[in-house]
Amino acid sequence: LGSFVHEMLDSFTNKVKDEGMLWSDLDNEKCRDIISNIIDRKLDGEANSILNSTKKFRYLAQRFKRVISKSVSVIANQIGKGEFEVFKTEFNFGNYTSGEAITLDLESNEKIYLQGRIDRIDTLDLDGETYIRIIDYKTGAKKFDLNELYYGLQIQLLVYLDALIKNSKYILEKQVRPGAILYFKIDDPIIKGKREMTTEEVEKEVLDALKMKGLVLKDARVVKAMDRDIEGYSLIIPAAFKNDGDFKANSDVVTEEEFNLLREYVNKKMVELCEEM
């Protein structure tokens, strides 16, 4: 499911880009039609695909359509509500064509070269600076946990951020600054209402249910560039404002200095893990 979802989302994003469509113009019906056509072409062109092998898998393929269509419509809504633009999807780093690998020097005088693939990179040009937002798609529930980061169990997003910042001169041809590292859950959530709900109310609940989890730069300008409609709390990112304009305590926001400290810690933790191996 994970590999299939990533491929379909990449195909969808490329189609939007190639045909010059605006994310803000993509409603639920349009997203559903595009995803349905992409999946049908995929299955028709690969007769030996596991999704064509049995009635069970053919049913799953139709279920995937629903889940991916709903996720894509939410992604379109999230992008449409902000100023960040999709820069790359399924981006490979460390292959020396789009930037150098992350190099780790071990005490044994050995070197480790790390390569990887980032699901989505968004960029924002603001006041002469370029900010990046890294999105990782997950088919299961995932939230950012500093305790897991401390023990080296959840370092993926910060490794990506470190790779992009170190190689931004190759990738974006300019130095970039951290904007956010976020997980997006691929899902078609069931919304439980206590009364009859309007379409707008249901869509708001869906957005809230699929709100991205992670860390966001502690900068009101950057936050509002991710959600221009933010009122109190955001339906898109884990951030909320108090009446005086400061961030609420439950906001997952960090300063650029704290982002850099986390990157530095993750690099040390990666060396420890490699030496243990």
N, C-alpha and C positions, 0 to 999 in steps of 0.2 A: 504493500500500500504506500509506504513512504517513498519508494523510488518512483512509482507510478504518479503519485501526487506531484512530486517535484518536477517531473518531466512535463506534466500537463500545465502546471503553473508557469513554467518557463515558456512553453509554446504559446500560452495565452498572452503573456507579457510581450513576447516578440511580435505577436500579431497586432496588439494594440499599438506598439511602437512603429511597426512597418506600415500600417495603414493610417498613421497619424491621428488616431482616435484620442480624445481627451478622457482621462479617467473619470472626471466629474460628470461626463455624459453617459457613463455605463450604468444603466439601471439593472434590476434583477433579471428582467426578461432578456435583455441584450447579453448579459453574462451567461445566462443559461443556454442561449442559442449558440454562442461561440464555443463554450465548453463542450456541449453536446456534439457539435460538428467535429471538434478536435479529437474527442474520444472515439467517435464513430470511425473517423479516418484512421486512427491509430489501430483499432481492432480489425478493420477491413484490410489494412495493409499488412497485418501480421497474423496470418491464419494460425500459426503455431504458438501464438501467445497463450500463456497460462489462463488469461481471462477469457479465451475462446474454448478452453478444454472441456468444461462441463457446464451443465445448467446452473450449478451453484455459482461458478465463477462468472458466468454471463449475468446472473442476477447481481453479483457483487459489483460488476462493471456499471450496471445501471444505478446502483446505490452510490457508487463513487461519483457519478454525475451529479447527484443531488448535493452531496457533501462538498465537492469541489466548486460547484456553481454557487452555493451559499457563501463559501469562503471567499471566492473571487469577488462576489458582489460586495462583501464587507471590506475587502482589501481596496476595491475601487472607491468605496465610500470614505475609507480612512485617508487614502491619497488625495481624493478630491477635496477633503476638508482642510488640507494643509498646503504649504508652499514647497515641501520637499518633492523632488522629482526622482523617478527611478533611473539610476545610472547604469547598473549592471544586474543581471540575474545569472545564477549558476556560475559565479565568477571563480576561476581557478587561480590561486596564488602560489608562488614558489616554483613555477615551471620555467622561470628565467625569460619568458616572453612578455609577461605582464608584471614583472617585479621579481626581486630576489627571494629565495626561500629564507625562512627564519633560521638563523644559525645559532646553535647552542654549543658552547665550549664546555666540555666536561673536564674534571680534574685529571682524568686519565689521558689527556691530550687528544682525545677523540672528538669528533664533531658530529652533531646531529643536524640534519637539514629537514625542516618541517614544510610540508606542502598541504594544501587544503582547498576546499571549495565552499564559497559563501553563497547562500541562497539568494540574497538580495542586498544591494547597496543603493541607498538613496542619498542624494546630495542637496544641500541648500547653500546658495550664495547670499550672504547677509553682511552688509556694512563692510565690504571688502574682504571678508573671510569666507571660507568654504567649510561647512560642517557635514559630517557623514553620519548616516543612520544605518546600522546593520540589522537586518531582519533575518531570523532563522525560523523556518517553517517546521512545526512539530505536529505529528498525527496523534500525539498523546498530550496529556496535561503537563505543562512545564512552567515553573516559575523560577525567577532568579533568587538564589539563596547564598548569601555571603558566607554562611557556615560551610556549605559545600565547596565554595570557592577556596576557602582557607585550607581545607583538607585535600585540595586538588581534584575534587570530584566534578566540578563544574567550571571549567576554564575555557570552554570552546569560544564563547562570544568575545572574551577579552583577548584571546589569541588572534582572532579575526581582526579585532580593532587594532592590535599591535602591528599586525602584518600590513594593514592598510596605511596606517600612519607612517610607518617606516618606509613604505614603498610608494607613497603618494606621488612622488615626483615622476615615477614611471607610469602610474595608473591614471592619475588625474592631471599630471603635469604641473602640480602646485602642491604646496603644503596644506594639509587639511587638519581640522580640529574635531574632537569627538562630539557628536550630537546625541547619540543614543545607541544602546545595544538592546535588542528586544526579541522576544519569542512571540510567534503568532501561531495559535492552535488551529489546525485545519479541522473544521467541525460544522455540523448543521444542528445547532442546539435546539432543544425543545424548550419553548417558553411557556411557563405556567402562569396564567393570569387568573385572578380571583373573580374577574368580571369580563364582560365582552370588551375587547381591546381594539382600538383603531389600528390601521396598518402602520401609522407613524409610531404609535406606542410600541407595537411589536418590533419594528425595526430598531427602535431605540434600545429595547431590551436585548436584541440580538447583538447590537454593537457593544453593549456593556458586557455581555457574556463572552464575547470574543476580543475583549480589550487586550492589547499586547502587554506582556509582562517583561520587566527588565530594569535597566537603569537609564535615566534621562539626564542630560546636562542641566545643572541648576542655573538656568538662564531663562527668564520669562520670555524674552524675544524668541528664543529657539523653541520653547514649549508652545507658544502661540503660533509659531510657524508649522507646528505639527497638528494643531487643532485650533483653527481660527474661531470656532464656535464655543470654545471652552467657557463654561459658566460654573464657577465653583470647582467642580471636578470634571475631568476629561472622560469621554466615552472611548477614547482611542489609546491613550497612554496612561501609565500609572502616576499621574500628577494631578494636584488639586491646589487651588488658590484660596487663601483667606480673604476676607473683605478688604484688608489693607494692602492686598497685592502680593503678600509674602506667601511662600509655599506652606501647605498644611503638613502636619507631622507625618501623615501616612503617605506622603509622596515619596516615590523612589527616585530621588534626585541626588546627584553628586556634582561637586565642582570639577573643573578641568584638572586641577591639582590632584584631586582624589582619583580621577580616572587614571592619571599618570602613575600614581602610587599603586593602583590595582594592576596596571600593566607591568610595572616593575616586579611586583610580588609574583605574578603569574609566570614571568620569565624565570625567576628563581625556582618556583615550584616545578616548572617543566624540566629544569636541569636536575632537580632532585629525583623526579620520576624516571628520567632517562638513566641516571646513574644506578638507581635501584634495578632497572631492567638489565 
